[in-house]
Every structure is written in structure tokens, then in C-alpha cells.
Amino acid sequence: MTDVPQTYDETGAVVHCQLFYVNDSQQAQVENLQSLIAEHTLPIILDIEVATEKLTQKRRQQLSQASTQLILLLDDKDKLSWLSDGLSVAPEWDKLQRRVVSAGRKSELLLQAAKITSDSHVIDATAGFGHDSLILASTGAQVTMLEQQPLMALLLLVEQQRMSALPNWQKLMSRLQIINADALSYFANLEAGTVADNATAIDVVYLDPMFPEDSYQDSKTGKGAKVGKHMQALHQLARPPTLDEERQLLSSAQAVVKQSTQGQGRVVVKRPQFAPLLADEPASESWHNEAVRFDGYFV
């Protein structure tokens, strides 16, 4: 994969992203992006250009190779995507409609592990493209989505706005709150009582941290999950946590749940089936299939 600069560092420095759009009729969409960035105080400055050539796959590859910045594309259907190593990636929540509609504990291991109801409040502390957040919210639960990378947070906010315009998705979208924050800082603020979620019990914290690319498959048998384009893209933005960082993340998540639920909540961790336990910490219970494993830590 092409090396891509980080969009965000721990100092919160402002970063520049190139935004290519295809025609002047999209000025309103461009202004909307800038409004979302301002409203949610995302540390992003857009360097905006009209695409002078048709955005063919070859042209996208050329842009990826030539740019020293991250690239966003607004195509002729007003769809925003991130150009990652020549491939356009976006949350594309509408493609999950069938799965979201049919989601239940029989079909979704995540829901078996989380055991949430419409009265639950969940923090998805590593939101990524938001696909698991949709499954969690399909139960009627309120889901707070934390995403440290500003670029990803912007893509999520745009997708939430886009899907909120569709009547069948409006209730689900209303149950999602997207916040550009790193999990450890957010958990610390929760414990200190300085964020809004402090007033609401947190029943489940869901963690899906990055893990080394070679942990998706068993080293001996080759069985396991293939790495899709969304995960490949995320590997360009984020690195796997160190063991010490894993310990911090798990212990902080457990503390938040324990403080909120007084002994009735859980932390759920998603891992590739053959990946080691997060922080080398034994789980209370695990659920798995051939590709993925959910480790539950009961608090």
C-alpha cells in the first residue's frame, strides 16, 4: 500500500485534505462539508479543487500517487468518499440495509455478545466506518460513536446526514451520536463527569481496535478472514495499539461501565478469530465463527 500521512496526531494539529469535486453545481455540497467541519470542530482544512479530468480508476490511482495529502472525492452523484491507495472508500450504510433489518441475536454474533435492548446505551469506542454501530443501534439502543481520525469522523457525519434524508432510516440515524475523540480521553472525561454521556448509564462499551494485518488468518492453516478494502484503508490511518495501550483501553472501558451500571454491564471486544486476546486478558465469555471472535468482559 502507498504510504499516506496521518490525518491527526495526538497534539490535535490541524490537517489539510484535498477535496476534488466534479462540477460547479456542487457548491452547496461543498459548503455543507465546510459547515459540518465547523459545527463539529473537526481539525480539518479542505483544499478544494474542481477535477479537471474524469475520475476514472486510472486517474484516481494517479491522484493517490501524486498527492502528499489525504484526498476526498465528491462524485457526480454527490457521494463523498476517501481516495485510499487509488480506491474510493465510504461508509455506504445503505448497502447494509438487509443486514440491519434482519439483525438479531440469531444472526449477529455481536448482538449475542452485547445482549442489549432498546433501553441500552452503548459506546462504540472505535467506530471506523460505523457498520457495527448500525447493528448495535438496530436493537433500538442509543449508540455513541467515537472516532479519533477527523477524516473518518467527517465521512461518518456526512453519511448520517445523507441517510437521515431517507424516511426508512431516520429513526435509526437519530439513535447515533458521532464524536471526533480518542477513546481514552473520552473515557477520562466521562469518569470526571465533564461530558453529556455522564448523565446516562453506559451499559456496553464496544472495542474494535486495529490489529496487525497478519492476525486475520491462522498462520498454520491459512483459515480466517480476508482483508477488505475498508480495513485496508483503515490500516493506512491507524496503527495497532501496543500492549500497554491495549491494557489502558480495556481497563478504562471497564471502569466506565462499572461506574455507570454498578456491576451489570460489559465490555465487548472484536478480534479476528485467531488473534490474541486484547491486553492478554482472559474474557468472561467468547462468541465466534470461522472469521471473527467477540470477547465479553463482564463488569
C-alpha positions as CSV (number, residue, x, y, z in Angstrom):
1,M,0.0,0.0,0.0
2,T,1.0,3.6,-0.6
3,D,2.3,5.4,2.4
4,V,-0.3,8.1,3.4
5,P,0.3,10.8,6.0
6,Q,-1.6,10.7,9.3
7,T,-4.7,12.9,9.3
8,Y,-4.4,13.6,13.0
9,D,-1.8,13.5,15.7
10,E,-2.0,13.4,19.5
11,T,-1.4,17.2,19.6
12,G,-4.7,17.8,17.7
13,A,-2.9,19.6,14.9
14,V,-5.0,20.9,12.0
15,V,-4.6,18.8,8.9
16,H,-5.1,19.6,5.2
17,C,-7.2,17.3,2.9
18,Q,-7.6,17.8,-0.8
19,L,-11.3,17.8,-1.9
20,F,-12.0,17.2,-5.6
21,Y,-15.5,17.8,-6.9
22,V,-16.7,17.4,-10.4
23,N,-18.8,20.5,-11.3
24,D,-19.8,23.9,-10.2
25,S,-23.4,22.8,-9.3
26,Q,-21.9,21.1,-6.2
27,Q,-21.1,24.3,-4.4
28,A,-23.9,23.7,-1.9
29,Q,-22.5,20.3,-1.1
30,V,-19.0,21.7,-0.6
31,E,-20.4,24.4,1.7
32,N,-22.2,21.8,3.6
33,L,-19.0,19.9,4.2
34,Q,-17.4,23.0,5.5
35,S,-20.4,23.6,7.8
36,L,-20.1,20.1,9.2
37,I,-16.4,20.6,9.9
38,A,-17.1,23.9,11.7
39,E,-20.1,22.6,13.6
40,H,-18.2,19.6,15.0
41,T,-14.9,21.4,15.3
42,L,-13.0,18.9,13.2
43,P,-9.3,19.9,12.8
44,I,-9.6,19.7,9.0
45,I,-8.9,22.3,6.4
46,L,-10.1,21.5,2.9
47,D,-8.0,22.4,-0.1
48,I,-10.8,22.5,-2.7
49,E,-10.4,21.9,-6.4
50,V,-12.6,21.1,-9.4
51,A,-11.5,17.9,-11.0
52,T,-10.3,18.8,-14.5
53,E,-10.3,15.2,-15.7
54,K,-12.8,12.5,-15.5
55,L,-12.3,10.5,-12.3
56,T,-11.6,7.1,-13.9
57,Q,-9.9,4.4,-11.9
58,K,-6.6,5.3,-13.7
59,R,-7.0,8.9,-12.7
60,R,-7.8,8.0,-9.1
61,Q,-4.6,6.0,-8.9
62,Q,-2.6,8.9,-10.4
63,L,-4.1,11.3,-7.8
64,S,-3.2,8.8,-5.0
65,Q,0.4,8.5,-6.1
66,A,0.9,12.2,-6.7
67,S,-0.7,13.7,-3.6
68,T,1.1,14.3,-0.3
69,Q,-2.3,14.9,1.4
70,L,-5.3,12.7,2.0
71,I,-7.9,13.0,-0.8
72,L,-11.7,13.3,-0.6
73,L,-13.8,12.9,-3.7
74,L,-17.3,14.3,-4.3
75,D,-18.5,12.4,-7.3
76,D,-21.2,13.3,-9.9
77,K,-23.8,11.6,-7.6
78,D,-22.8,13.9,-4.7
79,K,-21.3,10.9,-2.9
80,L,-18.3,11.7,-0.7
81,S,-15.5,9.1,-0.5
82,W,-11.9,8.9,0.7
83,L,-9.4,8.0,-2.0
84,S,-7.2,5.4,-0.4
85,D,-4.5,3.9,-2.5
86,G,-6.5,4.5,-5.7
87,L,-9.7,3.0,-4.2
88,S,-12.7,5.1,-3.2
89,V,-14.0,4.1,0.2
90,A,-17.0,5.4,2.1
91,P,-19.3,4.1,4.9
92,E,-22.0,3.1,2.4
93,W,-24.6,2.3,5.1
94,D,-27.4,1.8,2.6
95,K,-25.6,-1.4,1.4
96,L,-26.2,-2.8,4.9
97,Q,-30.0,-2.4,4.8
98,R,-30.9,-6.1,4.6
99,R,-28.5,-7.0,7.4
100,V,-29.7,-4.1,9.6
101,V,-33.4,-5.0,9.0
102,S,-32.8,-8.7,9.9
103,A,-30.3,-8.1,12.7
104,G,-30.9,-10.2,15.8
105,R,-29.1,-12.4,18.2
106,K,-29.6,-15.5,16.0
107,S,-27.9,-13.8,13.0
108,E,-25.4,-11.4,14.6
109,L,-22.7,-12.6,17.0
110,L,-22.2,-9.0,18.1
111,L,-25.7,-8.9,19.5
112,Q,-25.2,-12.2,21.2
113,A,-22.2,-10.8,22.9
114,A,-23.6,-7.4,23.7
115,K,-27.1,-8.5,25.0
116,I,-28.6,-5.1,24.6
117,T,-32.2,-3.9,24.4
118,S,-33.9,-0.7,23.2
119,D,-33.3,0.8,26.7
120,S,-29.5,0.3,26.4
121,H,-26.8,2.9,25.8
122,V,-23.7,1.7,24.0
123,I,-20.4,3.4,23.3
124,D,-18.7,2.2,20.1
125,A,-15.3,3.5,21.1
126,T,-13.6,2.7,17.7
127,A,-16.3,3.5,15.2
128,G,-14.3,3.2,11.9
129,F,-16.8,3.1,9.0
130,G,-19.7,2.6,11.5
131,H,-21.0,-0.7,10.3
132,D,-21.1,-2.3,13.7
133,S,-22.7,0.8,15.2
134,L,-25.6,0.3,12.8
135,I,-26.1,-3.3,14.0
136,L,-26.0,-2.2,17.7
137,A,-28.5,0.6,17.0
138,S,-30.8,-1.7,15.1
139,T,-31.9,-3.0,18.6
140,G,-33.3,0.4,19.5
141,A,-30.2,1.2,21.7
142,Q,-28.6,4.6,21.7
143,V,-25.1,4.4,20.3
144,T,-22.3,7.0,20.9
145,M,-19.8,6.6,18.1
146,L,-16.2,7.7,18.9
147,E,-13.8,8.1,16.0
148,Q,-10.3,9.6,16.6
149,Q,-9.5,10.3,13.0
150,P,-11.1,13.5,11.8
151,L,-11.3,12.3,8.2
152,M,-13.3,9.3,9.3
153,A,-15.5,11.3,11.6
154,L,-16.3,13.6,8.7
155,L,-17.2,10.7,6.5
156,L,-19.5,9.3,9.2
157,L,-21.2,12.7,9.7
158,V,-21.8,13.1,6.0
159,E,-23.2,9.5,5.8
160,Q,-25.5,10.1,8.8
161,Q,-26.8,13.3,7.2
162,R,-27.3,11.5,3.8
163,M,-29.2,8.6,5.3
164,S,-31.3,10.8,7.6
165,A,-33.0,12.1,4.4
166,L,-34.4,8.6,3.7
167,P,-37.6,8.0,5.7
168,N,-36.8,4.4,6.4
169,W,-33.5,5.3,8.1
170,Q,-34.5,8.3,10.1
171,K,-35.2,6.6,13.4
172,L,-32.0,4.6,13.3
173,M,-30.0,7.7,12.4
174,S,-31.5,9.6,15.4
175,R,-30.0,6.9,17.7
176,L,-26.4,7.6,16.6
177,Q,-24.2,10.3,18.1
178,I,-20.9,10.8,16.3
179,I,-18.0,12.3,18.2
180,N,-14.5,13.0,17.0
181,A,-12.5,11.9,20.0
182,D,-10.0,9.3,21.1
183,A,-11.4,6.7,23.4
184,L,-9.0,7.1,26.3
185,S,-9.6,10.9,26.6
186,Y,-13.3,10.5,26.3
187,F,-13.4,7.8,29.0
188,A,-11.4,10.1,31.3
189,N,-13.8,12.9,30.7
190,L,-16.7,10.5,31.4
191,E,-15.2,9.5,34.7
192,A,-14.6,13.1,35.6
193,G,-18.2,14.0,34.7
194,T,-17.4,16.6,32.1
195,V,-19.3,15.1,29.1
196,A,-23.0,14.7,28.4
197,D,-22.9,10.9,28.5
198,N,-22.1,11.1,32.2
199,A,-25.8,11.6,32.9
200,T,-26.7,8.3,31.2
201,A,-25.7,4.8,32.3
202,I,-23.4,3.1,29.8
203,D,-24.4,-0.5,29.5
204,V,-21.8,-1.7,27.0
205,V,-18.5,-0.4,25.7
206,Y,-17.6,-1.9,22.3
207,L,-14.0,-2.0,21.2
208,D,-12.7,-3.0,17.8
209,P,-9.1,-1.8,17.8
210,M,-6.7,-2.2,15.0
211,F,-4.7,-5.3,14.9
212,P,-1.7,-6.4,12.8
213,E,-2.7,-7.3,9.3
214,D,-1.2,-10.8,9.7
215,S,-3.6,-11.6,12.5
216,Y,-6.6,-12.1,10.2
217,Q,-5.6,-15.7,9.3
218,D,-4.2,-18.7,11.1
219,S,-0.5,-18.9,10.4
220,K,-0.6,-22.7,10.1
221,T,-3.9,-23.4,8.2
222,G,-4.4,-20.1,6.4
223,K,-8.0,-20.0,7.5
224,G,-9.6,-16.8,8.6
225,A,-11.0,-13.5,7.2
226,K,-9.8,-11.8,4.1
227,V,-8.9,-8.1,4.5
228,G,-11.5,-6.0,2.7
229,K,-10.9,-2.6,1.2
230,H,-12.4,-0.7,4.2
231,M,-10.0,-2.5,6.6
232,Q,-7.1,-1.9,4.2
233,A,-7.9,1.8,4.2
234,L,-8.1,2.0,8.0
235,H,-4.6,0.4,8.2
236,Q,-3.3,3.4,6.4
237,L,-4.7,5.8,9.0
238,A,-4.2,4.0,12.3
239,R,-1.6,1.6,13.8
240,P,-2.4,-1.3,16.1
241,P,-2.1,-0.4,19.8
242,T,0.8,-1.5,21.9
243,L,0.3,-4.0,24.7
244,D,0.4,-1.1,27.2
245,E,-2.2,0.8,25.2
246,E,-4.4,-2.3,25.0
247,R,-4.3,-2.5,28.8
248,Q,-5.2,1.1,29.2
249,L,-8.0,0.8,26.7
250,L,-9.6,-2.2,28.3
251,S,-9.2,-1.1,31.9
252,S,-10.6,2.4,31.1
253,A,-13.6,0.8,29.3
254,Q,-14.3,-1.5,32.2
255,A,-14.1,1.4,34.6
256,V,-16.6,3.5,32.6
257,V,-19.1,0.6,32.5
258,K,-18.5,-0.3,36.2
259,Q,-19.1,3.3,37.2
260,S,-22.3,3.5,35.2
261,T,-24.0,0.2,35.7
262,Q,-22.9,-0.9,39.2
263,G,-21.9,-4.4,38.2
264,Q,-24.4,-5.2,35.4
265,G,-22.6,-4.1,32.2
266,R,-19.9,-5.4,29.9
267,V,-17.1,-4.6,27.5
268,V,-17.2,-6.4,24.2
269,V,-14.0,-6.7,22.1
270,K,-14.0,-7.7,18.4
271,R,-11.0,-9.7,17.2
272,P,-10.1,-11.9,14.3
273,Q,-10.8,-15.5,15.2
274,F,-7.1,-16.3,15.5
275,A,-5.9,-13.0,17.1
276,P,-4.6,-13.0,20.7
277,L,-6.8,-11.7,23.5
278,L,-6.8,-7.9,24.0
279,A,-4.2,-7.0,26.6
280,D,-3.7,-10.8,27.1
281,E,-6.7,-10.6,29.4
282,P,-8.9,-13.7,29.6
283,A,-12.5,-13.0,28.6
284,S,-15.6,-13.9,30.7
285,E,-17.2,-15.4,27.6
286,S,-16.5,-15.6,23.8
287,W,-18.6,-16.0,20.7
288,H,-17.0,-16.8,17.4
289,N,-17.4,-18.1,13.8
290,E,-14.7,-19.0,11.3
291,A,-13.6,-15.4,10.8
292,V,-14.3,-13.3,13.8
293,R,-14.5,-13.5,17.6
294,F,-16.3,-11.4,20.2
295,D,-14.8,-11.4,23.7
296,G,-17.0,-10.3,26.5
297,Y,-15.7,-8.9,29.8
298,F,-18.4,-8.7,32.3
299,V,-18.2,-5.9,34.8
